[in-house]
């Protein structure tokens, strides 16, 4: 008979709250510079290329180091790595706020990416040990998922509010209170966990993981922004080739950085693919929604960012409903239903027109966001439970890397679909107007600008259909691969989920 897992008390829930605020800020930093770039450009006078690196450097480094940091946390201790990441993130935030040149800000954004990569997988890995009861862990993972997805949407809002009252450095200094709180309370509330010594840390695997993810994600984003170029195609190809080398090395190592056996578990592999498709749809379509609110409806960036938070109401309703249904029904079917609801939301948005009322667009967005986050929460919980406790950090890192790759693919593929439809509809227009809606907004007026708006909305409709197809695929995949998976993916037969490896919290 399997022993009953101990339930978490007030101490563990407070520890989770302490972890969630830094996680929110780490996810916010992906998008918090969107409004600040004009102010930074006025002071630091960066080139166009430097502006792009200011925006992208953080996300590139974060994505490239997730697997390395997840494996490192399993070895040196997840609490230790979380605290080190918080210290680095806080110090880099101060340096970014007072940067005196574009080059300095780009370098510091890279350091912020290192700190964020240290924080993200270890926060999810620590949940595996703070909450050993399946129901409580489900609630904790739901909160983690909601905080991570909300942070990306909240970044522009916080940035706009701060810039209305302070200078651009304030968008970085806002990180300090949360990081300081984590550094003070983390040693008191968080348990330490690390695996027993399993040979030296493989630096070559760390380099290969970075060399795989970085060029692939960068190349995919370049394809999304500028279409096919030999350099972007070469970047993706080189990254994939190095990925093959990375996998073959993991197969030969006695103690690999990524446990390939974990990828053969349906509960983990299915959840990984479902999450990748979820981020494909939500990140790929978010670009269209933002442009629609600003360029078609004419809203200011801050007002558009505030309206873009309204769909989170769907998350507040459907995510708890999904968790309740998962207690009574097979999680695979609940996940499939969540993705199906999300597909319906995207199909709803495929009916958006240039004269559609705002409520129609926001309601469809609430439907897709609610179904998607409800399904992602269950996928994260299944994946985390499928990993052995000693590999929870590296498993979380693989899961998050898949999400980053899915988001980049969504921007590239859905963006290309929308751009192709737009250019087809505007085939007879002047060059700048024909290429992008931004170009049309800058030079066109009257009937020509109206035509550009209709062409963009037509492209948005096709992108929404593409996202709906991805969500339908995720629904089918969930049912086929995850049917019959337990509440935590794999039963945990060790005493209290590996309690013997966890040191007591420092008190």
SULHU-V919913 format. One record per pair of residues at least 4 apart in sequence whose C-alpha atoms are under 6 Angstrom apart, sorted by the first residue. I is the first residue (numbers start at 0). J is the second residue. Records with the same first field share a line. If there is no record, write none. Layout:
# SULHU-V919913
I = J  J
This chain:
# SULHU-V919913
4 = 131  132  495
6 = 132
7 = 11  130
11 = 129
14 = 188
17 = 181
21 = 177
23 = 146  147  150
25 = 115
26 = 147  150  151
27 = 31  150  151  154
30 = 151  154
31 = 154  155  158
32 = 36
35 = 167
36 = 40
39 = 43
40 = 44  45
43 = 100  101
45 = 49  101
52 = 56
53 = 105
56 = 109
57 = 108  109  112
60 = 112
61 = 112  116
62 = 400
63 = 209  212  213
64 = 116  209
65 = 116  396
66 = 396  397
67 = 205
68 = 72  117
69 = 120  392  393  396
70 = 256  393
72 = 76  77  80
73 = 193  194  392
74 = 193  194
75 = 193
76 = 192  193
77 = 121  192
78 = 191
80 = 84
81 = 118
82 = 182
84 = 88  114  117  118
85 = 178
87 = 91  114
88 = 111  114
89 = 175  178
91 = 107  111
92 = 171  172
94 = 98
95 = 104  107
96 = 168  171
98 = 103  104
120 = 392  395  396
121 = 125  392
124 = 391  392
126 = 130
130 = 136
141 = 376
144 = 376
145 = 149
146 = 150
149 = 153
156 = 304
158 = 170
159 = 301
161 = 165
162 = 166
180 = 184
181 = 185
185 = 189
186 = 505
187 = 505  506
189 = 504
190 = 503  504
191 = 502
192 = 501
194 = 389
207 = 211  245
209 = 213
211 = 238  241  242
213 = 217
214 = 218  234  235  238
215 = 235  238
218 = 231  234  235
219 = 411
220 = 407
221 = 225  231
222 = 226  227
223 = 410  411
229 = 233
233 = 237
249 = 255
262 = 268
264 = 268
265 = 269  480
266 = 481  488
267 = 382  385
269 = 480
270 = 378  382
271 = 398
273 = 473
275 = 401  402  405
278 = 282  402  405  406
279 = 283  405  406  409
280 = 284  409  466
281 = 285
282 = 406
283 = 409  410  413
287 = 291
290 = 294
291 = 295
292 = 296  298  303
293 = 297  298
295 = 452
298 = 303
310 = 364  365
313 = 317  365  366  369
314 = 318  369
317 = 369
318 = 373
321 = 373
325 = 330
330 = 334
331 = 477  478  481  482
332 = 478
334 = 374
335 = 474  477
337 = 370  374
338 = 370  371  470  474
339 = 471  474
340 = 370
341 = 367  370  371
342 = 467  470  471
344 = 363  366  367
345 = 463  467
346 = 464
347 = 363
348 = 363
349 = 460  463
351 = 355
353 = 453
358 = 362
364 = 368
365 = 369
367 = 371
372 = 376
381 = 487  488
384 = 487  488
385 = 488  489
386 = 391
408 = 412
409 = 413
410 = 414
411 = 415
413 = 462
415 = 419
417 = 458  459  462
420 = 458
421 = 454  455  458
422 = 426  433
424 = 454
425 = 433
428 = 433
429 = 433
431 = 438
432 = 438  439
439 = 443
443 = 448
444 = 448
473 = 477
476 = 480
477 = 481
478 = 482
484 = 488
491 = 496
493 = 497
